[in-house]
Amino acid sequence: MSEVTTTLYRPVNDKELVLIKEMEFKGFPPRLPEQPIFYPVMNEEYAIQITRDWNVPAYGCGYVTKFEVNSEYLKKFKVENVGGKIHNELWIPAEELEQFNRNIIGKIEVIGEYKKE
């Protein structure tokens, strides 16, 4: 019997993407000390918005990643709405990221790339 999964998205910059590649697209790198929360988002539209509005201006480029996570594991996290109807995300404490990575099913995919025009 296969596991039930939830599709999540994560906007990343080029440096984070390099670290994801180094992890063979099986997880996300540890958070920096000033980043106590890991924020995967619940829909592609929101991930694209973050990438275009924040990552591209800040870094010159941005990527949208898509991945599957064990739905049963995700039940321990509340979906947080941080603005409009599409602005739903999960708040994963930095110390939980290793366990979160173990619950990723399959590989992280890059589904979008955005650059300054």
N, C-alpha and C positions, 0 to 999 in steps of 0.2 A: 504494500500500500504506500503510495507516494504522499509526501508531506504537503499540507496546504500552505501556500506561501502568499505573501503580500508583496506587491511591487512597490518599491520605493525609488526615489531619485535623489541625486546629490549633485549640486553644482560645485565644480572644483576649478582651481587655477592650474597653471602648467606645472608648478612645483609639486602640488599634491598629486597630480596625475602621474608624475614620474615615480613617486613613492608607491602609488597603487600598482603601477607596472612592476616595480621591484617586488611587490607582494604577489605577483602573478595574477593580478585581478581577483584575488580571493579575499581582500579585506581593505580596510582603510587604516592609514597610519595613525599612531598615537597622537593625541591632541597636544598642543603646546601648553606650557604652564598657564598662559593667559587665556586659554580656551577650555573652560571647565565643562562645556556641553558640546556634543556632536549633534548636528541638526539635519537628519535626512528629511526630505519633504515627501508629501503624499501624492503629488501629481506632476506630470511633465510640464504643464503650463507654468506653474510656479517656479520650477527649477530653471526653465528658460528665462523667465522674468529676472530672477536673481542673477543669472549668468550675464545677461545683456545689460542690466542696470547697475550691477556692482562689480562683477569680476572683470568684464571687458574694460570699463573705465579705469579700474584700479591696477590691472595687470596687463592690459593690452589684448588679452584673450581669455576665453573661458570655455569650459566643457561641461556637458550635462551627462551624468552617468545614470544608469538604470540597473537595478539589481533586485533579486528576490530574497526575502527573509522569512524564516519559519513564523507563520502567523501565531501559533500558540505562544512562542517566546515573546512576541510583540505585545501581547495582551497586558503585560506588566507596565506598559507605558501609555500615558494618556495622550490623545491627539490634541495638540495645542493649536488654536487658531490665533494668528498674530496679525490680523488685518482683515482683508476682504474674504469673500467666499472661497477663493482658491488657496488662501494662505494657511494651509494646514501642514504641520510638521510634528515630528517626534523630538523630544528632548532626552537624549541619551547621555547620562553623566559620563565624563571622560574615563572614570575608573571602570565603567561597564563596557567600554568599546571593544576590548578583547573578546568578551563573551558575545557581544553583538556580532563581531566578525565570524565567530564560530557558528552563528545561526544564519549566515548568508548561504543560500542554496545556489550552486552554480557559480558563475563568474560575473564580475562587474563589467558592464558593457558601456562604452562611450557611444552615446546616441546623438550627440550634437556638439559642434565646434563653432565658436563665435569669435570674431576678431574685430579690431577697430577698422573702420572703413577709411 
